[in-house]
Amino acid sequence: MSAKVILTAEDIRRTLARIAHEIIEHNKSMSDLMLVGLLTRGVPLAKRLAANIKTFEGAEVAVGTLDISLYRDDLDSMDFKPLLNSTLIPGDIGQKTVILVDDVLYTGRSTRAALDALIDYGRPRAIQLAVLIDRGHRELPIRADYIGKNIPSARTEEIRVELVETDGVDQVTIFPANEEGKTA
């Protein structure tokens, strides 16, 4: 069995527009809002959401970048040293609502690492989570506030988000496991 495209470029565009509308509806003031994308693909998603909010509401929303590499709980089990990228938080997060933006929510461990990393920059009034894909299989009690699409999947499957900014194409693909349980 081969990979299957589960979201096209148009699907992603529509999904991000819907999430932007949900963010606007849920948050009273855009001036107290900050979007922070998790490296790598959360960053372009956060920028697209900010652009949608500006289009729909006329409000500029600050966008930051968060590197969670050193906050992961599996560093000691990794065969490689993490590449450190830059974190850029545009201004004081105190008394702001920060929306963490990521491509895929899976076990919840990346989100936990992001929470730890973000708190090192201050204490926001609230933290929300927006994800393009929620595939289930949580290992921690974490849920997203804004979900583009729920994709029930087997642990042996791989869900790959590709974005123009990082991969040259917009699509989400699911790769089935082969007979040995590894993704194709």
Backbone as ProteinMPNN parsed JSONL, in Angstrom:
{"seq_chain_A": "MSAKVILTAEDIRRTLARIAHEIIEHNKSMSDLMLVGLLTRGVPLAKRLAANIKTFEGAEVAVGTLDISLYRDDLDSMDFKPLLNSTLIPGDIGQKTVILVDDVLYTGRSTRAALDALIDYGRPRAIQLAVLIDRGHRELPIRADYIGKNIPSARTEEIRVELVETDGVDQVTIFPANEEGKTA", "coords_chain_A": {"N_chain_A": [[0.849, -1.172, 0.0], [0.5, 2.241, -0.72], [1.537, 5.661, 0.058], [-0.94, 8.044, 1.127], [-2.536, 11.0, 0.225], [-3.956, 13.131, 2.506], [-4.697, 15.71, 3.075], [-4.964, 18.355, 0.861], [-3.354, 21.189, -0.769], [-5.364, 23.152, -0.998], [-7.154, 22.213, 0.932], [-5.622, 22.599, 3.248], [-5.378, 25.391, 3.193], [-8.078, 26.189, 3.559], [-8.572, 25.006, 6.048], [-6.787, 26.379, 7.753], [-7.885, 28.929, 7.55], [-10.343, 28.488, 8.815], [-9.462, 27.802, 11.424], [-8.275, 30.248, 12.126], [-10.56, 31.892, 12.233], [-11.846, 30.64, 14.409], [-10.009, 31.227, 16.444], [-10.257, 34.012, 16.548], [-12.958, 34.217, 17.354], [-12.848, 33.028, 19.876], [-11.094, 34.546, 21.4], [-11.143, 37.653, 22.914], [-9.659, 40.028, 22.48], [-7.389, 40.944, 20.023], [-5.076, 42.312, 20.42], [-3.864, 41.414, 22.709], [-2.849, 39.014, 22.047], [-0.591, 36.452, 21.025], [1.044, 34.519, 18.625], [2.917, 31.581, 18.641], [5.072, 29.678, 16.924], [6.1, 26.293, 16.792], [9.269, 25.113, 16.013], [9.71, 22.911, 13.366], [7.731, 23.184, 11.356], [5.591, 24.43, 12.604], [6.078, 27.125, 12.661], [5.737, 28.39, 9.985], [3.001, 27.814, 9.834], [1.963, 29.304, 11.975], [2.557, 31.874, 11.037], [0.914, 31.971, 8.775], [-1.592, 31.769, 9.992], [-1.593, 34.193, 11.419], [-1.587, 35.978, 9.275], [-4.09, 35.378, 8.179], [-5.746, 36.187, 10.301], [-5.205, 38.903, 10.264], [-6.296, 39.552, 7.755], [-9.032, 38.873, 8.175], [-9.752, 40.277, 10.489], [-8.331, 42.613, 10.569], [-6.283, 43.059, 12.327], [-2.993, 43.148, 13.568], [-1.083, 40.44, 14.599], [1.382, 39.382, 16.771], [4.067, 37.193, 15.959], [5.952, 34.483, 17.017], [8.861, 32.335, 17.362], [9.676, 29.106, 18.465], [12.079, 27.028, 19.79], [12.265, 23.797, 20.812], [14.186, 21.941, 21.326], [16.1, 21.468, 23.464], [14.417, 20.931, 25.532], [13.164, 18.572, 25.303], [12.033, 15.354, 26.445], [13.327, 13.105, 25.723], [16.008, 13.322, 25.192], [18.257, 11.946, 26.249], [17.956, 9.446, 25.161], [18.323, 9.741, 22.503], [20.067, 9.205, 19.467], [21.457, 11.175, 18.299], [22.794, 14.489, 18.532], [20.8, 17.263, 19.347], [20.027, 19.76, 16.921], [20.503, 23.099, 17.491], [18.292, 25.698, 17.192], [17.18, 29.045, 16.659], [15.237, 30.689, 19.126], [12.666, 33.0, 19.02], [10.964, 35.284, 20.642], [8.675, 37.688, 20.301], [8.721, 40.24, 22.158], [7.312, 40.938, 25.45], [5.745, 38.283, 27.107], [4.157, 38.279, 29.267], [0.965, 38.58, 30.734], [-0.261, 38.11, 28.302], [-2.152, 36.231, 25.901], [-0.938, 33.34, 24.724], [-0.673, 31.497, 21.843], [0.332, 28.421, 21.097], [1.591, 26.924, 18.196], [1.532, 24.104, 16.188], [2.368, 21.448, 13.865], [1.577, 18.654, 13.992], [-0.187, 16.947, 16.481], [0.569, 14.445, 18.652], [1.773, 12.339, 20.761], [1.882, 14.239, 22.74], [4.153, 15.024, 23.952], [5.922, 16.848, 22.695], [4.447, 19.172, 22.947], [4.399, 19.434, 25.737], [7.126, 19.92, 26.151], [7.275, 22.358, 24.811], [5.674, 23.973, 26.434], [7.261, 24.044, 28.762], [9.543, 25.334, 27.706], [8.466, 27.805, 26.89], [7.627, 28.989, 29.298], [10.021, 29.725, 30.378], [10.38, 32.197, 29.313], [8.629, 33.894, 30.493], [5.474, 34.551, 32.162], [2.616, 33.851, 30.745], [-0.803, 35.066, 30.478], [-2.592, 33.173, 29.568], [-2.28, 30.014, 27.9], [-2.775, 28.595, 24.799], [-3.405, 25.96, 22.42], [-2.872, 25.274, 19.047], [-3.272, 23.098, 16.365], [-2.526, 21.605, 13.22], [-3.016, 18.928, 12.586], [-4.446, 16.368, 14.517], [-3.575, 13.394, 15.712], [-4.096, 11.612, 17.701], [-3.328, 9.106, 20.247], [-2.286, 9.953, 22.743], [0.127, 10.419, 25.306], [0.383, 12.022, 27.4], [-1.621, 14.245, 29.447], [-2.826, 16.2, 27.439], [-4.495, 18.457, 25.317], [-5.63, 19.899, 22.257], [-6.707, 23.266, 21.636], [-7.538, 24.271, 19.242], [-8.143, 22.543, 16.363], [-7.171, 21.423, 13.251], [-7.7, 19.054, 11.716], [-8.84, 15.904, 12.727], [-7.138, 12.935, 12.618], [-7.504, 9.742, 12.798], [-5.166, 7.258, 13.492], [-2.846, 4.53, 13.162], [-0.291, 3.643, 15.474], [1.916, 2.768, 14.108], [1.828, 3.999, 11.696], [2.845, 6.828, 9.692], [2.412, 10.281, 9.75], [2.837, 12.865, 7.613], [3.469, 16.239, 7.349], [3.748, 18.585, 4.89], [4.953, 21.677, 3.871], [4.879, 24.597, 1.808], [6.8, 26.516, 2.511], [8.827, 25.064, 3.795], [9.113, 22.647, 2.45], [8.43, 22.893, -0.177], [5.926, 22.191, -1.132], [2.419, 22.057, -0.398], [0.851, 19.813, 1.553], [-0.656, 17.046, 3.304], [0.236, 13.868, 4.231], [-0.37, 10.392, 4.708], [1.46, 7.602, 5.681], [1.432, 4.211, 5.374], [2.212, 1.399, 7.538], [4.634, -1.112, 6.822], [4.961, -4.722, 6.461], [6.749, -5.296, 8.532], [6.134, -3.427, 10.373], [7.23, -0.958, 10.019], [7.292, 2.365, 8.64], [6.681, 3.065, 5.199]], "CA_chain_A": [[0.0, 0.0, 0.0], [1.334, 3.443, -0.827], [1.129, 6.834, 0.823], [-2.204, 8.632, 0.706], [-2.673, 12.417, 0.564], [-5.183, 13.314, 3.277], [-5.039, 17.129, 2.937], [-4.323, 19.031, -0.271], [-3.041, 22.598, -0.518], [-6.627, 23.861, -0.782], [-7.667, 21.773, 2.236], [-4.815, 23.278, 4.269], [-5.764, 26.807, 3.173], [-9.408, 26.296, 4.184], [-8.446, 24.621, 7.453], [-6.151, 27.481, 8.481], [-8.869, 30.012, 7.608], [-11.314, 28.128, 9.857], [-8.801, 27.932, 12.724], [-8.134, 31.686, 12.39], [-11.88, 32.355, 12.672], [-12.067, 30.115, 15.754], [-9.156, 32.006, 17.348], [-10.897, 35.329, 16.674], [-14.175, 34.053, 18.135], [-12.543, 32.599, 21.242], [-10.286, 35.557, 22.082], [-11.815, 38.947, 22.819], [-8.789, 41.084, 21.974], [-6.237, 40.486, 19.251], [-3.881, 43.039, 20.872], [-3.254, 40.651, 23.796], [-2.612, 37.686, 21.498], [0.679, 36.182, 20.36], [1.168, 33.165, 18.079], [4.294, 31.096, 18.729], [5.195, 28.444, 16.175], [7.16, 25.364, 17.144], [10.104, 24.759, 14.873], [9.97, 23.64, 12.149], [6.541, 23.516, 10.557], [4.663, 25.279, 13.343], [6.381, 28.537, 12.384], [4.955, 28.891, 8.851], [1.575, 27.724, 10.137], [1.657, 30.473, 12.811], [2.583, 33.059, 10.171], [-0.294, 31.936, 7.938], [-2.727, 32.096, 10.858], [-1.525, 35.636, 11.68], [-2.014, 36.654, 8.043], [-5.545, 35.201, 8.094], [-6.358, 37.048, 11.317], [-5.109, 40.277, 9.755], [-7.274, 39.669, 6.671], [-10.395, 38.791, 8.677], [-10.025, 41.172, 11.613], [-7.569, 43.846, 10.421], [-5.387, 43.19, 13.481], [-1.662, 42.531, 13.51], [-0.79, 39.56, 15.727], [2.805, 39.053, 16.837], [4.384, 35.782, 15.721], [7.261, 34.091, 17.525], [9.43, 31.04, 17.006], [10.109, 28.408, 19.673], [12.886, 25.821, 19.61], [12.075, 22.966, 22.0], [15.191, 20.876, 21.284], [16.716, 21.169, 24.762], [13.363, 20.666, 26.511], [12.589, 17.257, 25.026], [12.299, 14.398, 27.516], [13.991, 11.923, 25.166], [17.365, 13.671, 24.764], [19.213, 10.92, 26.632], [17.776, 8.245, 24.346], [18.521, 10.067, 21.093], [21.382, 8.848, 18.948], [22.087, 12.36, 17.742], [22.673, 15.701, 19.326], [19.837, 18.136, 18.684], [20.482, 21.004, 16.321], [19.872, 24.217, 18.172], [17.81, 26.774, 16.344], [16.918, 30.211, 17.496], [13.91, 31.025, 19.611], [12.422, 34.437, 18.929], [9.688, 35.664, 21.237], [8.613, 39.13, 20.015], [8.18, 41.053, 23.241], [6.959, 40.363, 26.738], [4.562, 37.42, 27.03], [3.362, 38.463, 30.477], [-0.408, 39.066, 30.536], [-0.731, 37.848, 26.934], [-2.591, 34.881, 25.567], [-0.007, 32.783, 23.75], [-1.167, 30.305, 21.164], [1.378, 27.573, 20.522], [1.138, 26.382, 16.918], [2.343, 22.978, 15.744], [1.77, 20.753, 12.738], [0.914, 17.41, 14.378], [-0.255, 16.583, 17.893], [0.626, 12.99, 18.699], [1.834, 11.876, 22.145], [1.781, 15.381, 23.636], [5.464, 15.307, 24.542], [6.453, 18.099, 22.126], [3.693, 20.27, 23.556], [4.91, 19.58, 27.1], [8.421, 20.581, 26.026], [7.011, 23.744, 24.419], [5.206, 24.673, 27.629], [8.446, 24.295, 29.595], [10.389, 26.34, 27.047], [7.776, 29.097, 26.881], [7.601, 29.53, 30.659], [11.331, 30.358, 30.61], [10.315, 33.56, 28.774], [7.667, 34.677, 31.253], [4.226, 33.878, 32.555], [1.47, 34.376, 30.004], [-2.118, 34.977, 31.114], [-3.132, 31.871, 29.163], [-1.614, 29.349, 26.775], [-3.672, 27.753, 24.015], [-2.695, 25.128, 21.451], [-3.483, 25.091, 17.726], [-2.554, 22.101, 15.569], [-3.126, 21.279, 11.933], [-3.448, 17.528, 12.634], [-4.436, 15.645, 15.793], [-3.634, 11.986, 15.332], [-4.399, 10.755, 18.851], [-2.255, 8.354, 20.906], [-1.689, 10.79, 23.768], [0.818, 9.838, 26.455], [0.269, 13.04, 28.442], [-2.968, 14.83, 29.42], [-2.758, 17.439, 26.655], [-5.444, 18.523, 24.214], [-5.54, 21.144, 21.49], [-7.859, 24.154, 21.646], [-7.916, 24.451, 17.836], [-7.683, 21.373, 15.611], [-7.517, 21.465, 11.842], [-8.334, 17.795, 11.317], [-8.529, 14.7, 13.498], [-6.785, 11.825, 11.735], [-7.226, 8.507, 13.532], [-4.073, 6.551, 12.833], [-2.139, 3.523, 13.944], [1.033, 4.119, 15.919], [2.916, 2.371, 13.127], [1.727, 4.867, 10.52], [3.493, 8.135, 9.779], [1.705, 11.396, 9.132], [3.845, 13.846, 7.196], [2.981, 17.541, 6.915], [4.696, 19.291, 4.036], [4.521, 23.045, 3.616], [5.653, 25.277, 0.768], [7.941, 27.226, 3.104], [9.888, 24.146, 4.221], [9.211, 21.455, 1.612], [8.116, 23.207, -1.567], [4.569, 21.759, -1.488], [1.469, 22.001, 0.71], [0.039, 18.6, 1.605], [-0.493, 16.153, 4.44], [0.235, 12.508, 3.703], [-0.239, 9.307, 5.676], [2.24, 6.491, 5.162], [1.093, 2.994, 6.131], [3.316, 0.551, 7.965], [4.8, -2.331, 6.029], [4.776, -5.945, 7.239], [7.604, -5.283, 9.729], [5.683, -2.363, 11.263], [7.929, 0.28, 9.727], [6.638, 3.137, 7.58], [7.279, 2.93, 3.881]], "C_chain_A": [[0.899, 1.242, 0.0], [0.772, 4.572, 0.024], [-0.154, 7.421, 0.249], [-2.238, 10.096, 1.15], [-4.008, 12.595, 1.28], [-5.6, 14.78, 3.354], [-4.262, 17.703, 1.759], [-3.99, 20.466, 0.134], [-4.315, 23.391, -0.235], [-7.249, 23.479, 0.558], [-6.93, 22.495, 3.371], [-5.202, 24.748, 4.341], [-7.094, 27.009, 3.895], [-9.347, 26.004, 5.686], [-7.835, 25.745, 8.279], [-7.075, 28.691, 8.573], [-9.892, 29.733, 8.717], [-10.699, 28.273, 11.25], [-8.648, 29.407, 13.087], [-9.454, 32.27, 12.87], [-12.184, 31.878, 14.094], [-11.245, 30.888, 16.782], [-9.782, 33.374, 17.601], [-12.138, 35.23, 17.564], [-13.897, 33.772, 19.608], [-11.807, 33.66, 22.049], [-10.884, 36.935, 21.841], [-10.951, 40.013, 22.147], [-7.596, 40.492, 21.223], [-4.95, 41.173, 19.728], [-3.168, 42.307, 21.999], [-2.87, 39.242, 23.359], [-1.231, 37.605, 20.875], [0.65, 34.734, 19.875], [2.634, 32.778, 18.139], [4.348, 29.731, 18.055], [6.344, 27.595, 16.663], [7.947, 25.042, 15.885], [9.869, 23.296, 14.542], [8.672, 24.081, 11.503], [5.487, 24.323, 11.295], [4.862, 26.758, 13.042], [5.63, 29.048, 11.149], [3.449, 28.803, 9.081], [1.143, 28.925, 10.989], [1.621, 31.743, 11.969], [1.344, 33.111, 9.273], [-1.538, 32.274, 8.758], [-2.759, 33.598, 11.149], [-1.982, 36.423, 10.454], [-3.525, 36.536, 7.865], [-6.258, 36.104, 9.091], [-6.313, 38.499, 10.863], [-6.142, 40.507, 8.646], [-8.698, 39.745, 7.225], [-10.739, 39.889, 9.677], [-9.312, 42.517, 11.492], [-6.567, 44.073, 11.531], [-4.077, 42.467, 13.227], [-1.463, 41.688, 14.766], [0.682, 39.199, 15.66], [2.993, 37.548, 16.657], [5.805, 35.521, 16.203], [7.632, 32.699, 17.061], [9.962, 30.387, 18.271], [10.844, 27.127, 19.306], [12.786, 25.014, 20.894], [13.15, 21.892, 22.149], [15.735, 20.49, 22.66], [15.692, 20.842, 25.844], [12.713, 19.302, 26.311], [12.94, 16.288, 26.144], [12.988, 13.127, 27.015], [15.419, 12.218, 24.707], [18.373, 12.573, 25.082], [19.092, 9.654, 25.806], [18.016, 8.5, 22.858], [19.95, 9.725, 20.671], [22.127, 10.052, 18.391], [21.929, 13.525, 18.7], [21.71, 16.63, 18.601], [20.517, 19.357, 18.082], [19.755, 22.141, 17.004], [19.527, 25.294, 17.167], [17.46, 27.943, 17.251], [15.448, 30.308, 17.876], [13.786, 32.531, 19.517], [11.022, 34.701, 19.457], [9.603, 37.18, 21.119], [7.936, 39.933, 21.137], [7.846, 40.246, 24.478], [5.691, 39.516, 26.604], [3.687, 37.54, 28.275], [2.024, 39.103, 30.145], [-0.909, 38.946, 29.089], [-1.33, 36.447, 26.883], [-1.675, 34.404, 24.458], [-0.628, 31.525, 23.168], [0.029, 29.584, 20.55], [0.807, 26.936, 19.264], [2.096, 25.27, 16.492], [1.629, 22.273, 14.596], [0.98, 19.526, 13.165], [0.957, 17.244, 15.895], [-0.374, 15.07, 17.949], [0.621, 12.559, 20.165], [1.623, 13.002, 23.151], [3.119, 15.793, 24.215], [6.111, 16.576, 23.981], [5.739, 19.303, 22.726], [4.158, 20.504, 24.985], [6.249, 20.294, 27.08], [8.245, 22.059, 25.673], [6.517, 24.565, 25.608], [6.374, 25.015, 28.545], [9.314, 25.398, 29.004], [9.753, 27.724, 27.124], [7.809, 29.759, 28.259], [8.948, 30.161, 31.02], [11.351, 31.808, 30.124], [9.305, 34.44, 29.511], [6.429, 33.867, 31.557], [3.054, 34.5, 31.816], [0.183, 34.263, 30.827], [-2.73, 33.614, 30.819], [-2.293, 31.333, 28.011], [-2.649, 28.455, 26.114], [-2.828, 26.986, 22.997], [-3.513, 24.992, 20.176], [-2.627, 24.104, 16.937], [-3.285, 21.878, 14.251], [-3.743, 19.879, 11.978], [-3.381, 17.022, 14.071], [-4.608, 14.182, 15.44], [-3.905, 11.047, 16.495], [-3.157, 10.152, 19.468], [-1.543, 9.165, 21.98], [-1.042, 9.966, 24.871], [0.779, 10.79, 27.644], [-1.116, 13.675, 28.348], [-2.974, 16.204, 28.749], [-3.79, 17.348, 25.538], [-5.295, 19.871, 23.524], [-6.835, 21.933, 21.627], [-8.421, 24.329, 20.233], [-7.297, 23.308, 17.046], [-8.131, 21.522, 14.166], [-8.262, 20.225, 11.415], [-7.881, 16.693, 12.266], [-8.288, 13.574, 12.505], [-6.506, 10.601, 12.606], [-6.164, 7.71, 12.773], [-3.525, 5.482, 13.758], [-0.792, 4.104, 14.363], [2.12, 3.805, 14.892], [2.878, 3.207, 11.851], [2.468, 6.179, 10.77], [2.605, 9.159, 9.087], [2.736, 12.476, 8.865], [3.166, 15.113, 6.687], [4.091, 18.187, 6.101], [4.109, 20.661, 3.724], [5.432, 23.689, 2.59], [6.919, 25.894, 1.344], [9.108, 26.303, 3.462], [10.138, 23.001, 3.245], [8.88, 21.687, 0.147], [6.725, 22.804, -2.025], [3.708, 21.795, -0.226], [0.657, 20.724, 0.598], [0.312, 17.863, 2.904], [-0.715, 14.745, 3.914], [0.327, 11.513, 4.845], [0.463, 8.138, 4.989], [1.928, 5.262, 6.002], [2.354, 2.243, 6.537], [3.416, -0.643, 7.028], [4.673, -3.547, 6.96], [5.602, -5.964, 8.531], [7.191, -4.181, 10.706], [6.375, -1.039, 11.053], [7.21, 1.014, 8.608], [7.418, 3.027, 6.299], [8.097, 4.137, 3.524]], "O_chain_A": [[1.939, 1.263, 0.658], [-0.3, 4.463, 0.619], [-0.424, 7.315, -0.947], [-1.996, 10.396, 2.319], [-5.062, 12.257, 0.74], [-6.755, 15.067, 3.67], [-3.044, 17.55, 1.675], [-4.306, 20.899, 1.242], [-4.337, 24.217, 0.678], [-7.812, 24.333, 1.244], [-7.551, 22.944, 4.335], [-5.339, 25.297, 5.434], [-7.219, 27.894, 4.741], [-9.996, 26.678, 6.486], [-8.305, 26.036, 9.379], [-7.051, 29.408, 9.573], [-10.261, 30.636, 9.467], [-11.338, 28.805, 12.157], [-8.869, 29.78, 14.239], [-9.472, 33.06, 13.813], [-12.724, 32.639, 14.897], [-11.734, 31.174, 17.875], [-9.828, 33.839, 18.74], [-12.341, 36.075, 18.436], [-14.632, 34.23, 20.483], [-11.896, 33.664, 23.277], [-11.105, 37.333, 20.697], [-11.445, 40.805, 21.344], [-6.886, 39.634, 21.748], [-3.855, 40.674, 19.471], [-1.984, 42.549, 22.231], [-2.598, 38.379, 24.194], [-0.754, 38.565, 20.27], [0.276, 33.831, 20.623], [3.501, 33.554, 17.737], [3.761, 28.76, 18.532], [7.435, 28.102, 16.921], [7.38, 24.74, 14.835], [9.84, 22.491, 15.473], [8.533, 25.248, 11.137], [4.571, 24.852, 10.666], [3.928, 27.552, 13.154], [4.938, 30.061, 11.251], [2.699, 29.637, 8.572], [0.08, 29.5, 10.754], [0.754, 32.594, 12.164], [0.792, 34.187, 9.041], [-2.43, 32.976, 8.282], [-3.826, 34.211, 11.128], [-2.686, 37.424, 10.585], [-4.173, 37.495, 7.445], [-7.269, 36.721, 8.755], [-7.275, 39.242, 11.055], [-6.79, 41.554, 8.613], [-9.485, 40.588, 6.793], [-11.869, 40.375, 9.715], [-9.636, 43.458, 12.217], [-6.045, 45.18, 11.667], [-4.05, 41.336, 12.741], [-1.657, 42.179, 15.878], [1.176, 38.763, 14.62], [2.194, 36.742, 17.135], [6.739, 36.241, 15.848], [6.833, 31.985, 16.455], [10.63, 31.044, 19.07], [10.313, 26.261, 18.61], [13.182, 25.493, 21.956], [13.034, 21.021, 23.011], [15.818, 19.305, 22.98], [16.071, 20.508, 26.967], [11.816, 18.922, 27.063], [14.018, 16.38, 26.731], [13.206, 12.188, 27.781], [15.985, 11.457, 23.923], [19.256, 12.294, 24.27], [20.034, 8.862, 25.754], [17.923, 7.58, 22.047], [20.905, 9.932, 21.419], [23.305, 9.951, 18.048], [21.047, 13.537, 19.559], [21.786, 16.775, 17.381], [21.454, 19.913, 18.654], [18.526, 22.142, 17.084], [20.372, 25.74, 16.391], [17.454, 27.814, 18.475], [14.552, 30.049, 17.073], [14.705, 33.257, 19.896], [10.025, 34.385, 18.807], [10.372, 37.891, 21.765], [6.75, 40.255, 21.067], [8.07, 39.037, 24.539], [4.687, 39.972, 26.058], [2.599, 36.968, 28.329], [1.959, 40.056, 29.368], [-1.872, 39.611, 28.706], [-1.039, 35.598, 27.725], [-1.639, 34.992, 23.377], [-1.047, 30.619, 23.888], [0.653, 30.074, 19.609], [-0.329, 26.463, 19.263], [3.31, 25.466, 16.441], [0.434, 22.475, 14.379], [-0.168, 19.361, 12.752], [2.012, 17.385, 16.514], [-1.291, 14.482, 17.375], [-0.452, 12.429, 20.754], [1.229, 12.749, 24.29], [3.208, 16.811, 24.901], [6.777, 17.304, 24.717], [6.359, 20.335, 22.981], [4.299, 21.652, 25.406], [6.491, 21.179, 27.9], [8.976, 22.912, 26.176], [6.902, 25.724, 25.768], [6.47, 26.135, 29.046], [9.766, 26.291, 29.72], [10.44, 28.708, 27.397], [8.0, 30.971, 28.358], [9.006, 31.041, 31.879], [12.25, 32.567, 30.489], [9.151, 35.614, 29.176], [6.342, 32.676, 31.257], [2.553, 35.553, 32.211], [0.099, 33.461, 31.757], [-3.312, 32.979, 31.698], [-1.683, 32.088, 27.254], [-3.316, 27.659, 26.777], [-1.673, 27.333, 22.75], [-4.693, 24.641, 20.214], [-1.408, 24.256, 16.852], [-4.512, 21.955, 14.186], [-4.847, 19.663, 11.478], [-2.381, 17.221, 14.76], [-5.652, 13.774, 14.932], [-3.944, 9.83, 16.317], [-2.049, 10.637, 19.237], [-0.323, 9.074, 22.115], [-1.584, 8.953, 25.312], [1.107, 10.403, 28.765], [-1.729, 13.65, 27.28], [-3.111, 17.233, 29.411], [-3.943, 16.308, 24.898], [-4.885, 20.856, 24.137], [-7.919, 21.358, 21.722], [-9.625, 24.511, 20.052], [-6.08, 23.123, 17.055], [-9.313, 21.723, 13.887], [-9.335, 20.316, 10.819], [-6.694, 16.564, 12.568], [-9.132, 13.294, 11.654], [-5.391, 10.437, 13.1], [-6.262, 7.52, 11.561], [-3.717, 5.526, 14.973], [-0.232, 4.958, 13.675], [3.13, 4.505, 14.821], [3.787, 3.132, 11.025], [2.686, 6.579, 11.913], [2.111, 8.93, 7.983], [3.419, 12.942, 9.777], [2.394, 15.078, 5.73], [5.224, 18.32, 6.563], [2.939, 20.791, 3.364], [6.618, 23.368, 2.512], [7.988, 25.806, 0.739], [10.262, 26.732, 3.433], [11.234, 22.443, 3.206], [9.029, 20.786, -0.678], [6.364, 23.041, -3.178], [4.208, 21.589, 0.88], [-0.132, 20.56, -0.333], [1.363, 18.028, 3.524], [-1.71, 14.461, 3.246], [1.018, 11.756, 5.835], [0.112, 7.741, 3.878], [2.137, 5.271, 7.215], [3.422, 2.429, 5.953], [2.41, -1.124, 6.507], [4.312, -3.395, 8.127], [5.195, -6.582, 9.514], [7.822, -4.012, 11.75], [6.15, -0.091, 11.806], [6.597, 0.396, 7.737], [8.644, 2.913, 6.299], [8.676, 4.191, 2.439]]}, "name": "protein", "num_of_chains": 1, "seq": "MSAKVILTAEDIRRTLARIAHEIIEHNKSMSDLMLVGLLTRGVPLAKRLAANIKTFEGAEVAVGTLDISLYRDDLDSMDFKPLLNSTLIPGDIGQKTVILVDDVLYTGRSTRAALDALIDYGRPRAIQLAVLIDRGHRELPIRADYIGKNIPSARTEEIRVELVETDGVDQVTIFPANEEGKTA"}
